[in-house]
Amino acid sequence: MKKKNYKIIFFGTPNFAQPSLEKLINSGYLVIAVVTQPDKKIGRKQKEIYSPVKELALKLNIPVFQPEKISDPNCIQKIEDLNPDLIVVAAYGQILPKEILEIPKYGCINIHASLLPKYRGASPIQAAILNGDKETGVTIILMDEKMDRGEIVQSAKCKVQKDVTFSELHDELARMGAELLIETLPKWFSGQIKPKTQDESNATYTKILKKEDGQINWNKSAEVIERQIRAFMPWPGSFCFWNNKRLKIVKAKVLNINKTEPGKVYKIDSKLAVQTGENMLELERIQLEGKREMDIEEFLRGYPEFVKTKLE
């Protein structure tokens, strides 16, 4: 069969999913519908915000469905009526029920941003940075009813650079996922790929991040805190409190120096650093609650009393 004869429904929501949808279209595949999360309302005026995938689908004139619950019988019937040959999922945000998984002839495949079975769940990219991993990657699985447990169809690895931020690694893995999808589909449709069962003994899980996860524990080592700052930028951010105001640490680096009292701010030559449980963390860019982000020199001009205080 030609590419345009395979009917594909794409499930996805955030920026991570955009390159895969775009690559499918640009590679000549027939995407008959997009399923994404409902629109969000933000701010005082409750402005309606579309998901990145919905925005792209509308530009490409692809029909969009946004069910509150994907398990809704009416939604399942809609998908069944479309009679897709394949469902492609990338960071959709809901677990597909058995009734949907059984609809397409070629199953439902999911693009996940880790080397499964490692880092199943909602925050695999952050976990790779937090844990100081040297490599990560993307995995395409044949979905089953459990989260990220399905058989492995294909995977690709990449190095995790020493100073990489979440945004940088996210974008690299999104591109990798899109490329791997297009490489995989012809072999998948022709039956050349035999999926492999995941090793459950090696499975690890990540969680949905909350705002409070970003609070810095100064008793941890400077290396661990520095990784947290890179992993949690922009969300949920890494923060502490100074003078009862939230202080966001945007950029920092490790100094192999030790003084006393974790959380205390010291002036080290021309540098400003905070003692941690092990080594010091040099502050480079910060943002005080109610103020704009600024480099440390500018911040000190406005708040010279910051030195020798203690961060909570």
Phi, psi and omega per residue, in radians:
M1 nan 2.578 3.060
K2 -1.379 2.761 -3.113
K3 -0.903 -0.782 -3.033
K4 -1.225 -0.171 3.128
N5 -1.577 -0.181 3.046
Y6 -1.563 2.108 3.139
K7 -1.552 2.119 -3.073
I8 -2.070 2.353 2.944
I9 -1.869 2.299 -3.110
F10 -1.853 2.190 3.070
F11 -1.890 2.125 3.117
G12 -3.013 2.823 -3.097
T13 -2.333 -1.066 -2.974
P14 -1.516 -3.016 -3.126
N15 -1.009 -0.551 -3.127
F16 -0.994 -0.579 -3.049
A17 -1.454 -0.382 -3.052
Q18 -0.947 -0.880 -3.098
P19 -1.028 -0.598 -3.133
S20 -1.184 -0.748 3.095
L21 -1.119 -0.787 -3.134
E22 -1.088 -0.712 -3.124
K23 -1.163 -0.679 3.091
L24 -1.012 -0.855 -3.121
I25 -1.131 -0.833 -3.105
N26 -1.154 -0.371 3.137
S27 -1.601 0.049 3.026
G28 1.626 0.183 3.119
Y29 -1.459 2.658 -3.095
L30 -1.651 1.795 3.075
V31 -1.666 1.912 -3.014
I32 -1.528 -0.302 3.117
A33 -2.874 2.743 3.049
V34 -2.156 2.353 3.057
V35 -1.996 2.204 -3.100
T36 -2.471 2.963 -3.122
Q37 -1.217 2.716 3.119
P38 -1.023 2.692 3.106
D39 -1.073 2.592 3.092
K40 -1.795 2.638 3.049
K41 -1.994 2.223 -3.092
I42 -2.249 2.787 3.063
G43 1.336 3.050 -3.132
R44 -1.097 -0.608 -3.114
K45 -1.501 0.033 3.123
Q46 0.896 0.884 3.119
K47 -1.181 2.345 -3.105
E48 -1.412 2.228 -3.121
I49 -2.009 2.206 3.082
Y50 -1.430 2.647 3.014
S51 -1.226 2.678 3.100
P52 -0.955 -0.640 3.141
V53 -1.210 -0.666 3.095
K54 -1.113 -0.761 3.125
E55 -0.988 -0.785 -3.139
L56 -1.175 -0.740 -3.134
A57 -1.061 -0.717 3.127
L58 -1.128 -0.685 3.084
K59 -1.098 -0.589 -3.100
L60 -1.583 0.058 3.136
N61 1.034 0.709 3.086
I62 -1.768 2.314 3.110
P63 -1.015 2.442 -3.085
V64 -2.096 2.330 3.030
F65 -2.038 2.434 -3.088
Q66 -2.363 1.171 -3.119
P67 -1.228 2.499 3.034
E68 -1.100 -0.752 3.101
K69 -2.244 2.160 -3.099
I70 -1.188 -0.323 3.140
S71 -1.452 -0.021 3.122
D72 -1.048 2.258 -3.100
P73 -0.962 -0.645 3.121
N74 -1.129 -0.661 3.110
C75 -1.175 -0.773 3.120
I76 -1.048 -0.711 -3.141
Q77 -1.133 -0.689 3.105
K78 -1.035 -0.791 -3.127
I79 -1.164 -0.691 3.118
E80 -1.116 -0.696 3.132
D81 -1.120 -0.526 3.118
L82 -1.289 -0.329 3.062
N83 0.895 0.993 -3.122
P84 -1.248 2.616 3.012
D85 -1.431 -0.515 -3.091
L86 -2.621 2.523 2.959
I87 -2.002 2.240 3.092
V88 -1.926 2.243 -3.091
V89 -2.098 2.354 3.053
A90 -2.509 1.851 3.086
A91 0.891 0.904 -3.128
Y92 -1.272 -0.831 3.096
G93 1.948 -0.070 3.032
Q94 -2.388 2.637 3.099
I95 -1.470 2.245 -3.114
L96 -1.318 2.333 3.129
P97 -1.316 2.856 -3.120
K98 -0.957 -0.656 -3.091
E99 -1.056 -0.614 3.104
I100 -1.399 -0.720 -3.121
L101 -1.003 -0.506 -3.076
E102 -1.544 -0.076 -3.073
I103 -1.274 -0.929 -3.013
P104 -1.321 2.486 3.115
K105 -1.017 -0.678 -3.089
Y106 -1.768 0.283 3.044
G107 1.364 -2.965 3.106
C108 -2.083 2.144 -3.138
I109 -1.977 2.542 -3.048
N110 -2.154 2.399 3.076
I111 -1.744 2.028 -3.064
H112 -2.074 2.457 -3.010
A113 -1.554 0.929 2.989
S114 -2.827 3.023 3.063
L115 -1.628 1.530 -3.095
L116 -1.047 2.542 0.258
P117 -1.500 0.135 3.124
K118 -1.323 2.358 3.056
Y119 1.088 0.962 2.922
R120 -1.202 2.777 3.038
G121 1.795 -2.796 -2.834
A122 -1.514 -0.353 -3.027
S123 -2.303 0.945 -3.089
P124 -1.199 -0.563 -3.116
I125 -1.221 -0.789 3.098
Q126 -1.061 -0.704 -3.107
A127 -1.104 -0.698 3.140
A128 -1.076 -0.702 3.118
I129 -1.281 -0.789 -3.132
L130 -0.977 -0.687 -3.060
N131 -1.553 0.029 3.095
G132 1.194 0.527 -3.129
D133 -1.106 2.529 3.107
K134 -1.497 -0.416 3.108
E135 -2.531 2.709 3.019
T136 -2.582 -2.735 -3.137
G137 2.930 -2.818 3.099
V138 -2.238 2.605 3.134
T139 -2.298 2.360 2.992
I140 -1.811 2.198 -3.127
I141 -2.122 2.726 2.963
L142 -1.518 1.983 -2.958
M143 -1.209 2.520 2.914
D144 -2.174 -2.886 -3.023
E145 -1.356 -0.204 -3.136
K146 -1.707 2.673 -3.088
M147 -1.165 2.023 3.016
D148 1.011 0.473 -3.075
R149 -1.749 -0.198 -3.004
G150 -1.068 2.931 -3.128
E151 -1.129 2.516 -3.103
I152 -1.401 2.171 3.111
V153 -1.579 -0.814 -3.102
Q154 -2.837 2.687 3.066
S155 -2.568 2.822 3.104
A156 -2.529 2.453 -3.091
K157 -1.822 2.740 2.977
C158 -2.606 2.749 3.098
K159 -1.366 2.578 3.014
V160 -1.734 1.887 -3.101
Q161 -1.128 2.621 -3.005
K162 -0.969 -0.741 -3.053
D163 -1.882 0.348 -3.044
V164 -1.164 2.496 3.052
T165 -1.709 2.894 3.093
F166 -0.960 -0.837 -3.078
S167 -1.037 -0.722 -3.128
E168 -1.170 -0.804 -3.131
L169 -1.208 -0.670 3.079
H170 -0.967 -0.863 -3.087
D171 -1.158 -0.657 3.113
E172 -1.135 -0.759 -3.131
L173 -1.228 -0.580 3.074
A174 -1.094 -0.766 3.093
R175 -1.127 -0.766 3.117
M176 -1.048 -0.752 -3.138
G177 -1.069 -0.742 3.119
A178 -1.108 -0.772 -3.140
E179 -1.158 -0.726 3.132
L180 -1.125 -0.650 3.110
L181 -1.036 -0.831 -3.094
I182 -1.208 -0.589 3.063
E183 -1.178 -0.594 -3.015
T184 -1.423 -0.658 -2.974
L185 -0.963 -0.824 -3.133
P186 -1.020 -0.704 3.135
K187 -1.225 -0.612 3.134
W188 -1.189 -0.812 3.140
F189 -1.129 -0.565 -3.104
S190 -1.529 -0.033 3.096
G191 1.383 0.306 -3.114
Q192 -1.394 -0.262 -3.083
I193 -1.838 2.256 3.038
K194 -1.868 1.953 -3.091
P195 -1.069 2.586 -3.122
K196 -1.963 2.394 3.126
T197 -1.176 2.400 3.085
Q198 -1.242 2.584 3.077
D199 -1.460 1.814 -3.061
E200 -1.086 -0.466 -3.120
S201 -1.195 -0.317 3.125
N202 -1.782 0.097 -3.074
A203 -1.256 2.331 3.001
T204 -2.259 2.781 -3.015
Y205 -2.233 2.572 3.046
T206 -2.051 2.862 -3.040
K207 -2.040 2.950 2.976
I208 -1.285 2.160 -3.087
L209 -1.310 2.501 3.075
K210 -2.068 2.831 -3.102
K211 -0.959 -0.719 -3.082
E212 -1.178 -0.313 3.102
D213 -1.129 -0.343 -3.097
G214 -1.432 -0.140 -3.106
Q215 -1.175 2.290 -3.086
I216 -1.405 2.340 3.016
N217 -1.806 1.850 -3.045
W218 -1.211 -0.136 3.060
N219 -1.397 -0.241 3.044
K220 -1.329 2.881 -3.115
S221 -1.267 2.756 3.112
A222 -1.055 -0.626 3.141
E223 -1.106 -0.772 3.135
V224 -1.137 -0.755 -3.134
I225 -1.152 -0.702 3.125
E226 -1.088 -0.696 3.093
R227 -1.140 -0.681 3.109
Q228 -1.051 -0.740 -3.118
I229 -1.048 -0.744 3.140
R230 -1.252 -0.636 -3.102
A231 -1.272 -0.569 -3.028
F232 -1.771 0.287 3.087
M233 -1.796 2.086 0.223
P234 -1.605 -0.312 -3.072
W235 -2.155 2.380 -0.019
P236 -1.484 0.120 -3.066
G237 1.415 2.825 3.092
S238 -2.053 2.191 -2.989
F239 -2.501 2.811 3.010
C240 -2.452 -2.907 3.142
F241 -2.265 2.392 3.088
W242 -2.373 2.193 -3.088
N243 0.912 0.718 3.112
N244 1.134 0.297 3.058
K245 -2.058 2.554 3.131
R246 -1.253 2.275 3.120
L247 -2.080 2.008 -3.114
K248 -1.594 2.232 3.073
I249 -1.654 1.980 -3.035
V250 -1.602 -0.705 -3.119
K251 -2.581 2.396 -3.124
A252 -2.740 2.943 3.052
K253 -2.556 2.811 -3.050
V254 -1.421 2.373 2.988
L255 -2.017 2.233 -3.128
N256 -1.436 1.077 3.130
I257 -2.330 2.533 3.086
N258 -2.250 2.340 2.984
K259 -2.152 -2.516 -3.124
T260 -2.069 2.918 2.962
E261 1.118 1.538 3.074
P262 -0.934 2.316 -3.135
G263 1.751 -0.217 -3.116
K264 -1.440 2.453 -3.095
V265 -1.628 2.278 -3.132
Y266 -2.201 2.625 2.982
K267 -1.693 2.064 3.138
I268 -2.023 1.752 -2.995
D269 0.991 -2.107 3.135
S270 -1.649 0.063 -3.069
K271 -1.730 2.687 3.056
L272 -2.000 2.185 -3.043
A273 -2.416 2.708 3.128
V274 -2.006 2.310 3.063
Q275 -1.241 2.406 3.089
T276 -2.082 -2.956 3.092
G277 -1.128 -0.445 3.076
E278 -2.673 2.108 -3.073
N279 1.212 3.109 -3.103
M280 -2.002 2.729 3.134
L281 -1.952 1.985 3.099
E282 -1.371 2.190 3.132
L283 -1.493 2.274 -3.141
E284 -2.005 -0.758 3.069
R285 -2.406 2.343 -3.135
I286 -2.455 2.922 3.113
Q287 -2.506 2.027 3.107
L288 -1.460 2.498 3.127
E289 -0.837 2.221 3.132
G290 1.490 -0.061 -3.125
K291 -2.087 2.922 3.093
R292 -1.441 2.843 3.073
E293 -1.168 2.450 3.133
M294 -2.636 2.792 3.071
D295 -1.326 2.890 -2.962
I296 -1.167 -0.581 3.124
E297 -1.084 -0.795 3.132
E298 -1.135 -0.711 -3.141
F299 -1.067 -0.758 -3.110
L300 -1.158 -0.514 3.089
R301 -1.117 -0.585 3.130
G302 -1.542 -0.441 -3.076
Y303 -2.361 1.169 -3.121
P304 -1.091 -0.409 -3.136
E305 -1.256 -0.090 -3.118
F306 -1.079 -0.622 -3.119
V307 -1.114 2.409 3.099
K308 1.274 0.136 3.021
T309 -1.550 3.056 -3.135
K310 -2.065 2.317 3.136
L311 -1.605 2.422 -3.133
E312 -1.810 nan nan
